[in-house]
Amino acid sequence: MKKHNILYVIISMIFTFVSCTHVKNKDLEVKILSLTESESVYFIQKADTIEYKCYIATENDDKINITVPYSANDFIDDLKRKSKGLSAFPIAQRQRGYRETLQEMKTCLKVISSKYSEEKTINIHCNLSDFSDIAIIVSQRLPEQKCKNKSQIEEYINHTTLAADLTAILGMYNMSLQSISLDSEAKSIYMNKELFLSNHTTSIKDIPQKILAVPIKINIVDNQSCVVSRR
């Protein structure tokens, strides 16, 4: 990285971490860290704690890609090595829970929709395990020994309440859910129950010994852009 880029990152970190963008939800607040002109990190933090989740938003022409790092701690450690200003900011990765993840995505989309005035397609890249209850439900219905292919996994995911729950959130910002698809050609990735519970919260009691944890892509369209395209 060139010297002037490093300086830009450090200045951006110091400025954005001093100034927070607060949201109406009393339990969450957003801290925006600008890495470059087209890439920002949204720290979705529980109020009055140091527990956070981070979403990386990258703008590219008419598209915004939002990535939820599977290991946010590794991502943060890399940023801390680049800036002393960030290393002084105490943060701890929060466990993933279904309702919490939905609320965080709602908060993140609210800030992003207010930041970008032009209609853009949004893709969210995350892991099925981020939606912990959904991952468990799919794993109950599709255990590892019965998992055959990518389309089968997508079918089971789309027969859960995830699509309906996301549709309800997106409707608040005049957006629609286009599809939920696997973000990888891998047939299946299952993690042990103990490892899953060490990083996720759930109210489901009957948890399989292996939990499906595959990368997924949530494809979102702006309803206004759809109207324009039909004219």
N, C-alpha and C positions, 0 to 999 in steps of 0.2 A: 504493500500500500504506500502511495506517495505521501510525502511529508505534509502537504497541504490538506490531503484527505484525512489524515490522522488528526490534524489540528481541528478540522471541521467536526469530526466525530466527537472529540473531547468537548469542544464548545457547545455542541448540540446537547450532549449528555448533561453538562452542568446546567444549562438553561432549562431543559425540559424537566429535569428532576426537581428543580426548585419550584417550578410552576406546574401545578396539577390541573387537569380538567376534571371537574367534579360532575357527577351525574345525579339525577334525582333519586335514584335508588339509594336508600340510606345504608344499605349493606355493602355497596360496591363503589369504587371510584376508579377513574382511568388516569394513568400517567402515560403520556405519549413521548417516546424517544425517537427522534429523527436520526436515522443512520446516514441516509443520503437524500437527495432531492425526491427520489421515487420510492424509498423504502423506510418504513417506520415500524417501531415495536409498540404495541399497546399492552401495557401492564394492567391487567384487571385485578385489582387488589381489594381484599376484604377490609372494610373500614376499621380503623384503630388496630390493625394487625400488620404483620410483615408477610402475611401469606398471600401469594399471587399466582396468577396464570398469565402467560404471555402469548400474544397473537402477533405474528409478523405479517404486515401488509405491504405488498409490492404492487405499484401501479405500472401498467404496461399498455400503452395506447388506450384502447377502450375497455380494458380488463383490469380487475383488481384480484390478485391472488392473496388469500389469507392462509397462512400456515400456522398450525398449532404444533410446536416442537414436542416430540414425544418425551424427550429428556430436556426439559427447560433448564435444569440446573447446569447441564453441559453448555448450553447456549449462553447462559448468563456468565458462567466461568470464563468463556471466551471473550465476552464483552469486558469483563472486569480486568482481563489482562491488557486491554487496550486503553483503559482509562482509570486513573486513580479516583476520579469523581464518582464513578459508578461503584467502585470497590467500597466506598464509604457508605453506600446505601444498603441498609440491612434488608434482605429479602429471603424468603423461604418458599419453596414450591408447595403449592397446596394440592391435596389429594383430589382426584377427579370423581365427581358424582354426577348423576344424570341431570337432575334439576338445576344443580349449580352450573353445569356446562351450558345448559340452555339459557340460563340467566346471563351468563358471561357473554355468550354469542349475541344475545339481544342487546346488551350494553355496548359491545364492540360495534355492531352494525349501526346502532344509533349514532355513535360518534362518527363513523366512517361516512354514513349517508349525509351527515351535516357538513362534512369536510369537502366532499366532492359534489359539485353542483351539476356536472354533466352525468347523463345516464351511462352506467357502466355495467358490464357483466361481472359478477363476483363468483369466484370459486373458492371454497373453503377446503383446505387439505388437512385432514386430521386422522385419527385412528378410531376405529369402532369402539375400542376400549375407553375412549374419552366419554362416551355415552354408556357408562358402566352397566346400567340396568338392561339396556338394549343388547349389549354384548353377551350378557348372561342369558337373556331370553333366547337369542339366536343360538347360543351354544347348547341350551337345553334341547332345542328342536333339531339342531344339526351338530351332533357330536362329531369328534374328529374322525372316527372310523366310517362315518356316513358322508363326509364332505367330499364331493367329487370335482367340482369345477367352479369357475368364477361366476357364471350366470346363476348357479344354484345359490351361492352365498348372497348375491344381490337380491334374488327373489325373496329369500328369508328376511333380509334386512327390510325390504320394502313392505313386508307383511306385518311389521311392528308399528307402534304408534309414533315412531321417529318422524316420518314424513308429515303426519298431521300436526305434530307439535312444532316442527320447523315452519310449516305453512302458516300457523297461527301467529308466530313471531314475525315472519317476513311481511305479512299483510299489514302490520303496523307502519312499515316504511315503504309501502307501495311496491313491494317485491314479491316474486313468486318462486316456488321451488320447481326447478325444471327436472332434476333427477338426483338420485343418490347412487353412485357407482363405486366400484373398487378402483383404487388409485394405483394398482399394481397388478402385474400378471401372475403373481404368486397364487397358487391354488388355495392355500390356507396357512395361517400362522396361529398356533394355539399356545397360550402361556399357562403355566401351572397356577392353580387356585391360590396358593400361598403368595406367589409373586404378584398376582393381580390384586389381592386384598391389601398388600403392602402399599399400593399406590392409588387405590380406588375406594370409594365408599358406596354402599348400596343397602337398601332395606330388604332385599330379597334374601330369604333364608336358605332355600334349596339351591346351592351353587354347585355347578359341575366341577369336576377335578381339573378340567381343561377349559379355558376361556378363549374364544375366538378373538384375536387381536390383529386385524388387517387394516392397512391404510385405505381410507375412503375419500371420495371427493364429492362435495355437496355443490351442485351447480345451481346458481341463483340468477334469475333474470329480473331486470327492472321493468315493471309494467308499463311505464311511460315509453321506454324504448321499443317495447313490443307494439304499442299503438302507432308510433311513428313509422315503424318498419312495414306496417300493413297499409299505410297510405299510398 
